[in-house]
Each structure stands twice: as C-alpha cells, then as structure tokens.
Amino acid sequence: MNQIIETIEVKTIHAVYFSPAGATGKLTRTIAERLAVTLDCAVDTVDFTLPKDHHPVCFNERDLVVFGMPTYAGRLPNKIQPYIRELFQGNNAQAIAVVTYGNRAYDSSLAEIVRELQGSGFRPRAGAAFPCRHVFSEKLAPGRPDEGDLHLGACFAELLVDPSRDQTEPNIVLQDLPGDPVGPYYRPLGLDGQPAVFLKAKPKTDLTRCDACGICAVSCPMGAIDTADPTVVPGTCIKCQACIKKCPQKAKYFDDPAFLSHVAMLEKNYTARKEPVFFRISCS
C-alpha cells in the first residue's frame, strides 16, 4: 500500500474543528496529536465553535490539517457549513476529514466535508466517521468516543504515515471513499413513523435551578441566548445541546413534543453499537 500522506514537506499539524458538545474536538485532536508525534511536527488547534473565534486562517503546502465536524441530520450543520469556505484557505495543504455522528448514520456528512475542503483549496487524503454519544440522548452510544475509539483514531493517524501498520491493527480497514453526490438532509421521524418537525424548538429553562450564571449563553455557537437574561433565546437554535451539556445547574431542557418523539424513536431503533470507518481519498 502506498503512503497516503506526503510527509516530506509537512511541518505543522493543525486540529481544526466545530465541536459544541466536545466529542468532535476530542477525536480531531487525538488524530492530529498522534500525527504530530509520528512525524515529529508541531501541532496547534483551531477551534471555531464559537463566533468569537471566527478568524480567517490561511494554510500552505507544509501544513497537514485534520478537519473535524459533527453530523446533523446526515449532513454538515447547515448554519455552520459555509464557514469552512469563508474562514479557511487551504492553499494546497493536505487534509484529513473527520466526522462524528450520533449512532444513527453519517449519511453524506463525510462526502460533504470532503467537497467543502476541496472547494477551499485543500487536498483531502483520507477520512473517517466516528459514532459518538448522540447529543439528544445519553442512551445512544453512551460514553463514546471511548478508549477504543480514541485508540483507533491514533492508529488511523499512524497508518496514514506508515501503511505497513495495517497488519498490526485489523480493526482499521481503509476503504476507497465513494464518489457519491451529497444527498438531502435526513428527515427526522417520530415514534409514529411520521415526520417530526421541530425546527423552531428552543431550550427552556428551569427557573428553580437557574442561577443566571450565563454559561449557556457564552457556550452557544450561534450566540442565540440572551447574555443579559439567559432564559430568553431570541436567536437561531441548531439543537447542538451545548447549553444543556454545559449548564452546571442542569437547568436547560427541551420539551417540544415533536423533538421528544424523535428522540424516543432514535432510542428505540439506534442503540446497537456501531464502529468507526476509515477511508482513503483519491487525489484525482
């Protein structure tokens, strides 16, 4: 097997990610850090989850970028996807595309991130999709990414540099990434099998728990929560659950019936463990 990463000119490894709940960032950093150790390179992190961190970044041929994104409804988050081209210029830098998904399916998210990276001047060389705990439910892939996932992520990084390692890590099989077109967004369903529409659902606040600390507001990647009154959500909510996950008082919650029915459907049908998948990407 030929070497997947052109290592001779690589000087810096970059972990770049959007990660409201933390799992995508953790996996992206794991892969980037193992690449840095393997190649004896410097490593840095570009976390563009929050609006305050939206700064243009230009890479070059001596950079290797591990670019991580979560899957929302089988695609990249539609409110965030444009930032890939707006903020990042690849200038022929090599890239590793990483997506995470909540144990249902990653559908077109990996194909989409590859397309967006190519459109921004990157050269995607490989990709991976990792199941992670669904942000809607602790019953879907609980504890993921776990130690096994992180181990596979590190082994994947080593395999990209030294293809002979495929003999020592049988759980990593590099497939050729299909050239399928990016498909439509997944349409959420409720327990009754009918479409569950909850686009306008927003988090509520338990006033008996909330101490108005404002952590939810500063953690929101859309800046949707009022910083002066965090019980008010005037902006667009993308259901990332960052406010719920990071609230120390556990005061945030969703009570939209369609949303809850969709969560129940997922918990009924998508609890079986899934494993990461890995791909090489043609340079043509």
C-alpha positions in Angstrom: 0.0 0.0 0.0 1.4 3.4 -0.9 1.9 6.1 1.7 -1.3 8.2 2.0 0.2 11.4 3.5 3.0 13.1 1.7 5.2 13.6 4.7 8.4 15.1 3.4 7.2 18.7 3.4 4.9 18.6 6.4 6.0 21.0 9.1 2.8 21.6 11.2 -0.2 19.6 12.1 -3.5 21.5 12.7 -6.6 20.2 14.5 -9.5 22.3 13.2 -13.0 21.7 14.3 -16.5 22.8 15.2 -17.5 20.9 18.4 -20.3 22.3 20.6 -20.6 19.1 22.7 -16.8 18.3 22.7 -16.6 14.8 21.1 -15.6 16.0 17.6 -12.9 18.2 19.1 -11.6 15.3 21.2 -11.3 12.9 18.3 -9.8 15.6 15.9 -7.2 16.5 18.5 -6.4 12.8 19.1 -5.7 12.2 15.4 -3.7 15.4 15.0 -1.6 14.8 18.1 -0.7 11.3 17.1 0.3 12.6 13.6 2.5 15.2 15.2 4.2 12.7 17.3 4.7 10.3 14.4 6.0 13.0 12.1 7.9 14.9 14.8 6.0 18.0 13.9 4.5 20.9 15.8 0.7 20.8 16.4 -1.8 23.5 17.0 -5.6 23.8 17.5 -8.2 25.9 15.7 -11.5 25.6 17.5 -14.1 27.7 15.5 -17.1 26.6 17.5 -17.9 30.0 19.0 -18.5 33.2 16.9 -15.7 35.0 18.8 -13.2 32.5 17.3 -14.2 33.0 13.7 -11.0 34.3 12.3 -9.7 33.7 8.8 -6.9 31.2 8.6 -4.6 30.5 5.6 -2.7 27.3 5.4 0.0 26.2 2.9 1.6 23.1 1.4 3.6 22.4 4.5 0.5 22.1 6.7 -1.5 19.0 7.4 -5.0 19.8 8.6 -7.2 17.4 10.5 -10.7 18.9 10.0 -13.5 17.7 12.2 -17.2 18.3 12.0 -20.3 16.8 13.6 -23.2 15.3 11.6 -26.6 16.9 11.9 -29.4 15.1 10.1 -27.0 13.2 7.9 -25.1 16.3 6.7 -22.9 19.1 8.0 -24.7 21.6 10.1 -26.3 23.9 7.5 -25.7 27.1 9.5 -22.0 26.2 10.1 -21.0 24.6 6.7 -20.5 28.0 5.0 -17.8 28.9 7.5 -15.5 26.2 6.0 -15.0 28.2 2.8 -15.4 31.6 4.5 -12.8 31.1 7.2 -10.2 28.7 5.8 -7.9 28.8 2.8 -6.1 25.5 2.1 -3.6 26.7 -0.5 -2.9 23.1 -1.4 -2.5 21.9 2.2 -3.2 18.2 2.8 -6.3 17.4 4.9 -7.8 14.5 6.9 -11.6 14.8 7.0 -13.3 13.6 10.3 -17.0 13.5 11.0 -18.8 12.3 14.1 -22.4 11.1 14.3 -24.9 10.1 16.9 -25.1 6.4 16.2 -27.8 6.6 13.5 -25.8 7.3 10.3 -23.3 9.8 8.9 -25.1 9.7 5.6 -23.5 12.4 3.4 -21.6 14.4 6.0 -18.2 12.9 5.1 -18.7 13.4 1.4 -19.8 16.9 2.1 -16.8 17.9 4.2 -14.5 16.5 1.5 -16.3 18.6 -1.1 -16.1 21.7 1.0 -12.4 21.2 1.8 -11.6 20.7 -1.9 -13.6 23.9 -2.6 -11.4 25.8 -0.1 -8.1 24.7 -1.8 -7.3 21.7 0.4 -6.1 18.2 -0.8 -8.2 15.7 1.3 -6.2 12.5 1.5 -8.2 10.4 4.0 -11.4 10.5 6.0 -13.1 8.8 9.0 -16.5 8.7 10.5 -16.9 8.0 14.3 -20.0 7.2 16.2 -20.3 9.3 19.3 -22.9 9.8 22.1 -25.9 11.4 20.5 -26.3 14.9 21.9 -30.1 14.3 22.2 -29.8 11.2 24.4 -27.5 9.5 26.8 -28.9 6.2 25.6 -27.4 6.5 22.2 -23.7 5.5 22.1 -23.1 6.3 25.8 -19.6 7.2 26.7 -18.4 7.4 23.1 -15.8 8.2 22.0 -14.5 5.7 24.4 -10.9 4.5 24.8 -11.3 2.0 21.9 -12.4 4.8 19.6 -9.5 7.1 20.6 -7.1 4.1 20.1 -8.4 3.5 16.6 -8.1 7.3 15.9 -4.5 7.2 16.9 -3.8 4.0 14.9 -5.5 5.6 11.9 -3.1 8.5 12.1 -0.1 6.1 12.2 -1.4 4.1 9.3 -1.7 7.3 7.1 2.1 7.7 7.6 3.2 4.1 7.6 0.9 1.8 5.6 2.6 -1.3 6.9 0.7 -0.9 10.2 -2.4 -2.3 8.5 -1.0 -5.7 9.5 -1.0 -4.8 13.2 -4.4 -3.1 13.6 -7.0 -5.4 12.0 -9.9 -3.1 13.1 -8.8 -0.4 10.6 -9.6 -1.2 7.0 -9.0 1.7 4.6 -11.8 1.8 2.0 -11.9 3.9 -1.0 -14.3 6.8 -0.3 -17.2 6.5 -2.7 -17.7 9.4 -5.1 -21.4 9.6 -4.3 -23.1 13.0 -4.6 -24.1 14.8 -1.4 -27.7 13.7 -0.6 -30.5 15.5 1.1 -30.8 16.1 4.8 -32.3 13.3 6.8 -35.9 13.9 7.7 -36.5 13.3 11.4 -39.3 10.9 12.3 -41.3 10.5 15.4 -42.3 7.3 17.2 -45.3 7.1 14.9 -43.1 7.0 11.8 -44.4 10.4 10.7 -42.1 13.4 10.1 -41.2 15.2 13.3 -40.9 18.9 12.7 -39.1 20.8 15.5 -37.0 23.4 13.6 -38.4 26.2 15.8 -37.9 24.3 19.1 -35.7 26.1 21.6 -34.3 25.2 25.0 -36.4 26.1 28.0 -35.1 27.0 31.5 -36.0 25.5 34.9 -36.2 28.7 36.9 -35.9 26.7 40.2 -32.4 25.6 39.1 -31.1 28.5 37.0 -28.7 30.9 38.8 -28.2 33.2 35.8 -24.5 32.3 35.6 -24.6 32.9 31.8 -22.5 29.8 30.9 -25.2 28.7 28.5 -25.1 32.0 26.6 -21.3 32.1 26.2 -21.3 28.4 25.2 -23.9 28.8 22.4 -22.2 28.5 18.9 -25.0 30.6 17.4 -25.0 33.3 20.1 -28.7 32.6 20.3 -29.1 33.0 24.1 -29.5 36.5 25.7 -26.5 37.2 27.8 -28.4 39.6 30.0 -31.3 37.1 30.6 -30.2 33.5 29.7 -33.8 32.3 30.0 -34.5 34.1 26.7 -33.4 32.6 23.4 -34.0 35.2 20.6 -31.6 33.8 18.1 -31.5 30.7 15.9 -31.1 27.4 17.8 -29.4 24.5 15.9 -30.2 21.9 18.7 -26.5 21.3 19.4 -27.3 20.9 23.1 -24.2 22.8 24.2 -26.3 24.9 26.6 -27.7 21.7 28.2 -24.4 19.9 28.4 -22.5 22.8 29.9 -25.1 24.1 32.3 -23.7 23.4 35.8 -27.2 23.5 37.3 -28.8 21.3 34.7 -31.4 24.0 34.2 -31.8 23.8 30.4 -34.1 21.3 28.7 -36.3 20.7 25.6 -39.9 20.0 25.9 -41.1 20.3 22.3 -43.4 17.2 21.7 -42.1 16.6 18.2 -38.5 16.8 19.4 -39.2 14.3 22.2 -40.9 11.9 19.9 -37.9 11.9 17.6 -35.6 11.3 20.5 -37.8 8.4 21.6 -37.7 6.9 18.0 -33.9 7.1 17.9 -33.7 5.4 21.3 -36.0 2.7 20.1 -34.1 1.9 16.8 -30.5 3.0 17.1 -28.9 1.7 20.3 -26.8 -1.1 18.7 -23.1 -0.3 18.8 -21.5 1.0 15.6 -17.8 1.2 14.8 -15.7 3.8 13.2 -15.0 3.6 9.5 -11.9 4.8 7.6 -11.3 5.8 4.0 -8.5 6.8 1.6 -9.4 9.6 -0.8 -8.2 9.8 -4.4 -6.2 12.8 -5.3 -7.6 12.9 -8.8 
